[in-house]
Amino acid sequence: MHITRSVALTLIVALFCGAGHLLAAPKRIVFVAGPASHDYGTHEHFAGCTLLAKWLHENMGYQCDVVRNGYPQDDAVFDGADAIVVYCDGGDKHVLNPHLQRIGHLADQGVGLGCIHYGVEVPKGEVGDHFLKWIGGHFETHWSVNPHWKAEFRSFPDHPVARGVKPFSIDDEWYYHMRFRPKMSGVTPILSAHPPESTLKRANGPHSGNPAVRAAVARHEIQHVAWVSERPDGGRGFGFTGGHFHWNWGDQNFRKVVLNAIVWLARDEVPTAGVETQTVSTAQLEENQDEPKP
């Protein structure tokens, strides 16, 4: 691993295209990891991005750059990227808020954008409108909620991002009742579940509850917590609301959904069985965390 201003995992590989055996450049992914946030083992933006980069490098031959502590000082790191993945605190602190023009220019050039966990929450209005365009949906205060609950995922769509994903259940801070494009235009849900009424036991508030979400849960409406999106111009995006607990990257299906989504985001072919990875050890999950181990 070569370490400069960011953590870079670089590999030049020969990819053969059909009978012509044409040499192709590896896909390039830039991860933007937000600053330290929560306690040990939670909101581990840098450690999570580093693991995802490692797996894509080892299993897909991708060139991955992991930028630590928020938006890069020199965003020329985005030049030539196939996709950008942002894992950071959101709302008013979202690292992309001041950089809408730059990200919009990259999106218009076909660069994919994916957001993980708190990174899907942005302020309603100008920023939210951009995220609806770029990734198809976002967390909107006084509309969406952020409870901790064990979601059960039993069925998946016929979409490349769902390849190889088996039914699983896992406890996380799964945000739901997201603000999506009208009529879900261009949006395909990947992970959907029915949250229990206990997820709304808190009083109404910006993140805890509101009349609209209470009515939706009372109607037993299924809630989408991971999705992909396409724009008429071909632009791609994804949102994944899990990722509060760093240890969940140890679940094969949990991480496969995100790895598949990044491959799809970069306009590459998702393997038939999805992106396969080796069993992840506790020691690997403990690496690169922002806070010292208690």
C-alpha positions in Angstrom: 0.0 0.0 0.0 1.4 3.4 -1.0 0.5 6.2 1.4 0.7 9.9 0.3 -1.9 12.6 1.2 -4.5 9.9 0.8 -4.3 6.1 1.1 -3.9 4.7 -2.4 -4.3 1.1 -3.5 -2.9 0.9 -7.0 -2.8 -2.0 -9.4 -2.3 -2.0 -13.2 -3.9 -5.1 -14.7 -4.6 -6.4 -18.1 -8.2 -6.9 -18.9 -9.1 -8.8 -22.0 -12.1 -7.7 -24.0 -13.7 -10.4 -26.1 -11.6 -12.2 -28.7 -9.7 -9.0 -29.4 -7.8 -9.2 -26.0 -7.7 -5.5 -25.8 -5.8 -3.9 -22.9 -8.1 -1.8 -20.8 -7.3 0.5 -17.9 -8.5 -0.6 -14.4 -11.6 1.1 -13.0 -10.7 3.9 -10.6 -12.7 4.6 -7.4 -12.1 7.6 -5.1 -13.4 7.1 -1.5 -14.0 10.2 0.5 -13.9 9.3 4.2 -15.3 11.9 6.6 -13.5 13.0 9.8 -13.8 11.1 13.1 -17.3 11.1 14.4 -18.7 8.6 16.9 -17.2 6.2 19.4 -15.0 3.2 18.6 -16.5 0.8 16.2 -19.2 3.2 14.9 -19.1 5.7 12.0 -15.6 4.4 11.1 -15.5 6.2 7.8 -11.8 5.8 7.1 -11.6 2.2 8.2 -14.7 1.2 6.3 -13.6 2.9 3.1 -10.1 1.3 3.4 -11.7 -2.2 3.7 -14.0 -1.6 0.6 -11.0 -0.3 -1.3 -8.9 -3.3 -0.3 -11.6 -5.8 -1.4 -12.1 -4.0 -4.8 -8.4 -3.9 -5.4 -7.9 -7.6 -4.5 -11.0 -9.0 -6.3 -11.7 -6.6 -9.2 -8.2 -5.2 -9.9 -9.5 -1.7 -9.2 -7.3 1.3 -8.5 -8.7 2.9 -5.3 -7.8 6.1 -3.5 -9.0 6.7 0.0 -9.1 10.4 1.0 -9.1 10.8 4.8 -10.7 13.5 6.9 -13.2 14.9 4.4 -13.1 16.6 1.1 -9.7 16.4 -0.5 -7.4 19.5 -0.2 -6.7 19.0 -3.9 -9.8 17.6 -5.7 -7.8 16.9 -8.8 -7.8 13.4 -7.2 -11.2 13.1 -8.8 -9.8 13.6 -12.3 -10.1 10.3 -14.2 -12.3 8.6 -11.6 -15.0 6.3 -12.7 -16.9 6.7 -9.4 -16.8 8.6 -6.1 -18.0 7.0 -2.9 -18.7 9.2 0.2 -18.9 7.9 3.7 -19.2 10.8 6.1 -21.4 12.6 8.6 -24.3 14.4 6.9 -26.7 17.2 7.3 -25.1 20.6 7.6 -21.7 18.8 8.0 -21.8 16.8 4.8 -18.5 17.1 3.1 -20.0 17.8 -0.4 -22.3 20.7 0.7 -19.8 23.4 -0.4 -18.8 21.6 -3.6 -22.0 21.1 -5.5 -20.7 22.7 -8.7 -17.6 20.5 -8.8 -19.5 17.2 -8.1 -22.2 18.2 -10.6 -19.6 18.7 -13.3 -18.1 15.3 -12.6 -21.6 13.7 -12.6 -22.4 15.3 -15.9 -19.2 13.7 -17.2 -20.5 10.3 -16.2 -18.7 9.8 -12.9 -20.9 7.8 -10.6 -21.7 8.9 -7.0 -22.5 6.6 -4.1 -23.2 7.6 -0.4 -23.0 5.4 2.7 -24.9 5.8 6.0 -25.0 9.4 7.3 -23.6 10.4 4.0 -27.1 10.0 2.5 -28.4 12.9 4.7 -28.2 16.4 3.2 -30.2 19.6 3.8 -33.5 19.9 2.1 -33.5 22.4 -0.8 -30.6 23.1 -3.1 -28.4 20.3 -1.8 -31.2 17.8 -1.5 -32.3 18.5 -5.1 -28.8 17.8 -6.3 -28.8 14.5 -4.4 -32.2 13.5 -5.9 -30.6 14.0 -9.3 -27.3 12.3 -8.5 -28.2 9.3 -6.4 -32.1 9.2 -6.6 -32.9 9.8 -2.9 -31.6 11.1 0.4 -32.5 11.4 4.1 -34.7 14.4 4.7 -35.2 15.7 8.2 -38.8 15.7 9.5 -39.6 13.1 6.9 -37.0 10.3 7.3 -36.0 8.5 10.5 -32.8 6.9 11.9 -33.7 4.2 14.4 -31.6 1.2 15.3 -33.3 -2.1 14.3 -32.7 -5.5 13.0 -33.8 -5.5 9.4 -34.7 -8.7 7.6 -34.0 -8.8 3.8 -35.7 -11.8 2.2 -36.0 -11.0 -1.5 -34.1 -8.9 -4.0 -34.7 -7.4 -7.4 -33.4 -8.7 -10.7 -30.5 -6.2 -10.8 -26.8 -6.6 -11.1 -26.2 -5.1 -7.6 -28.3 -7.9 -6.1 -26.2 -10.7 -7.7 -25.1 -13.3 -5.2 -26.8 -11.7 -2.3 -28.6 -14.2 0.0 -31.4 -13.5 2.5 -29.9 -12.0 5.7 -30.8 -10.0 8.7 -28.6 -7.6 10.6 -28.9 -4.9 13.3 -27.9 -1.4 12.2 -29.1 2.2 12.2 -31.1 1.6 9.1 -32.5 5.0 8.0 -35.9 4.7 6.2 -38.8 6.6 4.7 -36.2 8.3 2.5 -37.1 11.2 0.2 -37.0 9.7 -3.3 -37.5 11.1 -6.8 -41.2 11.5 -7.7 -42.7 8.1 -8.6 -39.3 6.5 -7.9 -38.3 7.6 -11.4 -35.1 5.8 -12.4 -34.7 4.4 -8.8 -34.4 0.6 -8.1 -34.6 -0.5 -4.5 -32.0 -3.1 -3.6 -32.6 -3.7 0.2 -36.1 -3.3 1.5 -37.7 -4.4 4.8 -40.7 -3.8 7.1 -39.6 -1.8 10.1 -41.4 -2.7 13.4 -43.5 -0.1 15.1 -40.9 0.0 17.9 -38.7 2.0 15.6 -41.0 4.9 16.1 -41.2 4.9 19.9 -39.4 8.2 20.1 -41.2 11.5 20.0 -41.5 13.4 16.8 -38.4 15.3 15.8 -36.0 16.0 12.9 -34.7 12.4 12.9 -37.0 10.5 15.2 -40.5 10.6 13.8 -43.3 12.6 12.1 -46.9 12.0 11.1 -46.0 10.9 7.5 -43.7 8.1 8.6 -46.0 6.9 11.3 -48.8 6.6 8.8 -46.6 4.7 6.4 -45.5 2.2 9.1 -49.1 1.8 10.2 -50.0 0.9 6.6 -47.2 -1.7 6.6 -45.5 0.0 3.7 -42.2 -1.6 2.9 -39.2 0.7 3.3 -36.2 0.9 1.1 -32.8 1.3 2.8 -30.5 0.7 -0.1 -31.1 1.7 -3.7 -29.5 2.5 -7.1 -30.5 5.1 -9.6 -30.0 6.1 -13.2 -30.6 9.4 -14.9 -31.8 10.0 -18.4 -28.3 11.1 -19.4 -26.9 7.8 -18.1 -25.6 9.0 -14.8 -25.6 6.5 -12.0 -25.8 6.7 -8.2 -26.5 4.6 -5.1 -27.5 5.1 -1.5 -26.9 2.7 1.4 -28.3 3.7 4.8 -26.5 1.0 6.8 -23.0 1.3 8.1 -23.4 2.7 11.6 -21.7 -0.3 13.2 -18.3 -1.0 11.7 -18.5 -4.7 12.6 -21.3 -5.2 10.1 -18.7 -5.2 7.3 -17.9 -8.6 8.6 -21.2 -9.9 7.2 -20.7 -11.3 3.7 -24.1 -10.1 2.3 -23.9 -6.7 3.9 -20.6 -5.9 2.2 -21.4 -7.7 -1.0 -24.4 -5.3 -1.6 -22.0 -2.2 -1.4 -19.2 -3.8 -3.4 -21.6 -4.8 -6.1 -23.1 -1.3 -6.1 -19.6 0.3 -6.5 -18.8 -2.0 -9.4 -22.1 -1.1 -11.1 -21.5 2.6 -10.3 -18.2 2.4 -12.2 -20.1 0.9 -15.2 -18.3 -2.4 -14.9 -19.9 -5.9 -15.1 -20.9 -7.3 -11.6 -19.7 -10.9 -11.4 -22.4 -13.5 -11.6 -22.1 -14.4 -7.9 -21.4 -10.8 -6.9 -18.0 -9.6 -5.6 -16.7 -12.5 -3.6 -14.5 -11.8 -0.6 -12.7 -13.9 2.0 -14.0 -14.2 5.6 -13.1 -11.0 7.5 -11.3 -11.4 10.8 -11.8 -9.3 13.9 -8.3 -8.1 13.6 -9.0 -6.8 10.1 -12.1 -5.0 11.3 -10.0 -3.4 14.1 -7.5 -1.8 11.7 -7.5 1.9 10.8 -10.2 2.9 13.2 -10.3 6.6 14.3 -10.6 5.9 18.0 -8.3 3.8 20.1 -9.5 0.4 21.1 -11.1 0.5 24.6 
